[in-house]
Amino acid sequence: MEKQKAVEEAMNLSASEASVFWPLYEKYETERKKLGAERLTIIADYAASNVGLTGQKADDLAQSGFKDDLALYKLNRKFINDI
Protein backbone atom coordinates (compact mmCIF):
# COMPACT_ATOMS: atom_id res chain seq x y z
CA MET A 1 0.00 0.00 0.00
CA GLU A 2 2.92 2.35 0.68
CA LYS A 3 4.18 1.87 -2.87
CA GLN A 4 0.80 2.73 -4.33
CA LYS A 5 0.61 5.84 -2.14
CA ALA A 6 4.06 6.92 -3.36
CA VAL A 7 3.06 6.33 -6.99
CA GLU A 8 -0.17 8.24 -6.43
CA GLU A 9 1.67 11.22 -5.00
CA ALA A 10 4.33 11.18 -7.72
CA MET A 11 1.83 10.88 -10.57
CA ASN A 12 -0.58 13.58 -9.38
CA LEU A 13 -3.31 12.32 -11.71
CA SER A 14 -6.61 14.00 -12.44
CA ALA A 15 -9.74 11.98 -11.70
CA SER A 16 -10.18 11.01 -15.36
CA GLU A 17 -6.50 10.03 -15.69
CA ALA A 18 -6.68 8.04 -12.47
CA SER A 19 -9.73 6.10 -13.69
CA VAL A 20 -7.65 4.84 -16.62
CA PHE A 21 -4.30 4.50 -14.86
CA TRP A 22 -5.16 2.59 -11.69
CA PRO A 23 -6.82 -0.46 -13.31
CA LEU A 24 -3.78 -0.78 -15.60
CA TYR A 25 -1.45 -0.33 -12.64
CA GLU A 26 -3.20 -3.07 -10.66
CA LYS A 27 -3.08 -5.47 -13.60
CA TYR A 28 0.61 -4.69 -14.14
CA GLU A 29 1.45 -5.17 -10.47
CA THR A 30 -0.35 -8.52 -10.38
CA GLU A 31 1.64 -9.79 -13.35
CA ARG A 32 4.90 -8.27 -12.08
CA LYS A 33 4.47 -9.96 -8.71
CA LYS A 34 4.08 -13.35 -10.43
CA LEU A 35 7.38 -12.77 -12.23
CA GLY A 36 8.96 -11.69 -8.95
CA ALA A 37 7.83 -14.93 -7.34
CA GLU A 38 9.36 -16.88 -10.23
CA ARG A 39 12.63 -14.96 -9.75
CA LEU A 40 12.64 -15.89 -6.05
CA THR A 41 12.11 -19.54 -6.99
CA ILE A 42 15.13 -19.38 -9.31
CA ILE A 43 17.24 -17.79 -6.56
CA ALA A 44 16.10 -20.40 -4.02
CA ASP A 45 16.93 -23.16 -6.48
CA TYR A 46 20.40 -21.67 -6.94
CA ALA A 47 20.93 -21.40 -3.18
CA ALA A 48 19.88 -25.03 -2.71
CA SER A 49 22.23 -26.17 -5.51
CA ASN A 50 25.15 -23.88 -4.73
CA VAL A 51 27.42 -26.41 -3.02
CA GLY A 52 27.13 -29.10 -5.69
CA LEU A 53 26.30 -26.85 -8.63
CA THR A 54 27.04 -28.60 -11.91
CA GLY A 55 27.68 -26.84 -15.18
CA GLN A 56 24.33 -28.06 -16.51
CA LYS A 57 22.45 -26.83 -13.45
CA ALA A 58 24.20 -23.44 -13.71
CA ASP A 59 23.18 -23.24 -17.38
CA ASP A 60 19.59 -24.19 -16.52
CA LEU A 61 19.41 -21.54 -13.80
CA ALA A 62 20.90 -18.91 -16.10
CA GLN A 63 18.39 -19.77 -18.82
CA SER A 64 15.55 -19.53 -16.29
CA GLY A 65 16.83 -16.12 -15.20
CA PHE A 66 17.06 -14.93 -18.80
CA LYS A 67 13.51 -16.11 -19.49
CA ASP A 68 12.29 -14.26 -16.40
CA ASP A 69 14.15 -11.11 -17.49
CA LEU A 70 12.60 -11.37 -20.96
CA ALA A 71 9.13 -11.88 -19.49
CA LEU A 72 9.55 -8.75 -17.34
CA TYR A 73 10.77 -6.79 -20.37
CA LYS A 74 7.73 -7.93 -22.38
CA LEU A 75 5.41 -7.05 -19.50
CA ASN A 76 6.88 -3.56 -19.29
CA ARG A 77 6.59 -3.08 -23.07
CA LYS A 78 2.99 -4.30 -23.02
CA PHE A 79 1.95 -1.82 -20.37
CA ILE A 80 3.97 1.06 -21.80
CA ASN A 81 1.98 0.61 -25.00
CA ASP A 82 -1.31 0.63 -23.04
CA ILE A 83 -0.62 3.97 -21.39
C-alpha angles and dihedrals in degrees: 000000000000091000092052090049090052091049090048092052093045094048097046092196127188117238093260092047091047092052089060099035103049098056089050091046092052092049091048093049092050092053093041091053090054089054090047090054090051090051090052090051090053091049092048090049090052092048091050091049098039099103096049098025111160125203090250093051090049090051091048092050092047091050090049090051092049091050090051091049090050092048090052091048090051091047091052092048091049093054095040087058091050094055 
